[in-house]
Amino acid sequence: MNFLSIDCSMNIGSLFVKIENKTFSKVLQSDKSNIDLLVMNILDFFNENKDDFKDISEILVNQGPGNFSSLRGSLAVAKGLSLAKNLKLFGYNTFIWSCSKFIKQKGTIYSLIKFRGKYFVKKFDKNLTVISKTEKITEEEIIKKCNSNFKVITTSNAKDFDKNILKLGNINIVDLDHNNLELLQLKGFLNKDMIKPLYLS
């Protein structure tokens, strides 16, 4: 599976390419001005690594949650490139991405995200099948109801979490690894229809 992954969901975005057994990544600021330059950033990224779109067959794009303009812009770029280059397009979200290394984990996995001062949770079973829709949850509810449950948050989002939550047992702080997207794709967890931004309110 040779692919380009685009993640512009938060303030720090990233590009990732996997071709055969080679991988390349690039960090980018995903503010509005850089979204306007996203296509140029992608082309430069391929040139820097001496690769070409003919070397990949799929584009994977993060649907969120995240900043409204960044998500809209990155999805539009991904859709445009997939049409122009005749590449398959798949979407993923940060909730399942953060849990991807815990497939076959016993019990329910609680993926937690803090966005614009509010906490959100999505629950998965050991096979990463969704068992709840995305729900708003308070700090108190996390502490009281999720204390002993297997919880996952991302390294980049952990700085926004209250220290009382970070002290809970069974909490796992993970780096988001683009390599894990290949597993999600092979397991059929990526979206190929209705690829639209995931907004939280």
C-alpha positions in Angstrom: 0.0 0.0 0.0 1.7 3.2 -1.2 -0.1 6.4 0.0 0.0 10.1 0.9 -1.5 11.0 4.2 -2.6 14.6 4.9 -3.4 15.8 8.4 -4.3 19.4 8.9 -6.8 18.9 11.7 -4.9 20.9 14.4 -2.4 23.8 14.5 0.5 21.6 13.6 -0.2 19.6 10.5 1.7 16.9 8.7 2.3 15.1 5.4 3.4 11.5 5.2 4.3 9.4 2.2 4.8 5.6 2.2 6.2 4.1 -0.9 7.2 0.4 -0.7 9.3 0.2 2.5 10.3 3.9 2.5 8.5 6.6 4.5 8.9 10.3 4.5 7.2 12.9 6.7 6.9 16.7 7.0 5.5 18.9 9.7 3.6 22.0 8.6 1.7 24.8 10.3 -1.9 24.3 9.3 -3.1 27.9 9.6 -5.3 29.4 6.9 -2.4 30.8 4.9 -0.7 27.5 4.7 -3.9 25.7 3.7 -3.9 28.1 0.7 -0.4 26.8 -0.1 -1.1 23.1 0.8 -0.8 21.9 -2.9 2.5 23.6 -3.2 3.7 22.1 0.1 2.7 18.6 -1.2 4.4 19.1 -4.5 7.6 20.4 -2.8 7.4 17.4 -0.4 7.4 14.9 -3.3 10.2 16.8 -5.0 12.4 16.9 -1.9 12.1 13.2 -1.6 12.5 12.5 -5.3 9.1 10.8 -5.6 6.0 11.3 -7.8 2.3 10.9 -7.6 2.6 7.9 -10.0 4.4 6.1 -7.1 1.3 6.2 -4.9 -2.2 4.7 -5.3 -4.1 6.3 -2.4 -4.6 9.6 -0.5 -5.6 9.4 3.1 -6.9 12.6 4.7 -7.8 13.4 8.4 -11.5 14.4 8.6 -11.0 15.8 12.1 -12.0 16.8 14.6 -10.2 20.1 14.2 -10.2 23.6 12.8 -13.1 24.4 10.4 -11.1 26.1 7.7 -8.1 23.7 7.9 -10.3 20.6 7.6 -12.4 22.1 4.7 -9.2 23.1 2.9 -7.3 19.9 3.3 -10.3 17.8 2.3 -10.8 19.9 -0.8 -7.1 19.5 -1.7 -7.2 15.8 -1.1 -10.3 15.4 -3.3 -8.9 17.5 -6.0 -5.6 15.6 -6.1 -7.4 12.2 -6.1 -9.5 13.3 -9.1 -6.6 14.9 -11.0 -4.2 12.0 -10.4 -6.8 9.2 -10.5 -6.0 8.1 -6.9 -8.3 6.4 -4.4 -9.3 8.7 -1.5 -10.0 7.6 2.0 -10.8 9.5 5.2 -9.9 8.8 8.8 -10.5 10.6 12.1 -8.3 11.3 15.1 -10.4 9.2 17.5 -9.8 5.9 15.7 -6.3 6.9 14.7 -5.3 7.3 18.3 -6.6 3.8 19.1 -5.0 2.1 16.1 -2.1 0.5 18.1 -4.5 -1.0 20.6 -6.4 -3.3 18.4 -7.2 -6.5 20.4 -7.0 -4.6 23.6 -9.4 -6.2 26.1 -12.5 -4.3 27.0 -13.8 -0.9 25.8 -11.4 1.7 24.5 -12.3 5.3 25.3 -10.7 7.8 22.9 -10.7 11.3 24.5 -10.1 14.6 22.8 -10.3 18.1 24.2 -11.3 20.7 21.6 -12.1 24.4 22.2 -12.2 23.8 26.0 -14.6 20.9 25.8 -14.0 17.1 26.2 -15.3 14.6 23.8 -15.3 10.8 23.9 -15.8 8.0 21.3 -15.8 4.4 22.4 -14.5 1.4 20.5 -14.4 -2.4 21.2 -11.3 -4.5 21.1 -11.7 -4.8 17.3 -11.9 -1.0 16.9 -15.5 -1.2 16.0 -17.3 1.9 17.0 -19.7 1.3 19.9 -20.8 4.9 20.6 -21.2 8.1 18.7 -19.0 11.1 19.6 -20.3 12.5 22.8 -19.5 15.6 24.9 -18.3 14.6 28.4 -17.4 16.7 31.4 -14.1 16.5 33.4 -16.2 15.2 36.3 -17.8 12.5 34.3 -14.4 11.4 33.0 -13.0 11.1 36.5 -16.1 9.4 37.9 -17.2 7.1 35.1 -14.0 6.4 33.2 -11.4 6.1 36.0 -10.8 2.4 35.5 -11.5 2.2 31.8 -8.8 2.0 29.1 -8.4 5.6 27.9 -6.4 7.0 25.0 -5.4 10.6 24.3 -2.9 12.0 21.9 0.5 13.5 22.9 -0.3 16.7 21.1 -3.7 17.1 22.9 -2.5 16.0 26.3 -1.2 19.5 27.1 -4.8 20.7 27.0 -6.1 18.1 29.5 -6.7 18.9 33.2 -3.9 17.4 35.4 -6.6 15.5 37.4 -7.5 13.5 34.2 -3.9 12.8 33.4 -3.4 11.3 36.8 -6.2 8.7 36.3 -5.3 5.1 36.0 -5.2 3.2 32.7 -4.6 6.3 30.6 -2.4 6.0 27.5 -0.8 9.0 25.9 0.1 8.1 22.3 1.9 9.7 19.4 -0.1 9.6 16.2 1.7 7.4 13.8 0.9 7.6 10.1 2.2 4.0 9.6 -0.8 2.8 11.7 -3.1 4.1 9.0 -2.2 1.2 6.8 -3.5 -1.2 9.4 -6.8 0.8 9.6 -7.0 0.7 5.8 -6.4 -3.1 5.7 -9.0 -3.7 8.4 -11.6 -1.6 6.5 -11.8 1.3 9.1 -11.1 4.2 6.7 -14.0 6.0 5.0 -14.3 5.8 1.3 -17.8 7.4 1.0 -19.0 10.7 2.6 -15.6 12.1 3.2 -16.5 15.3 5.0 -15.2 17.2 7.9 -15.9 16.0 11.4 -17.0 19.0 13.5 -17.5 19.1 17.2 -19.9 21.5 18.9 
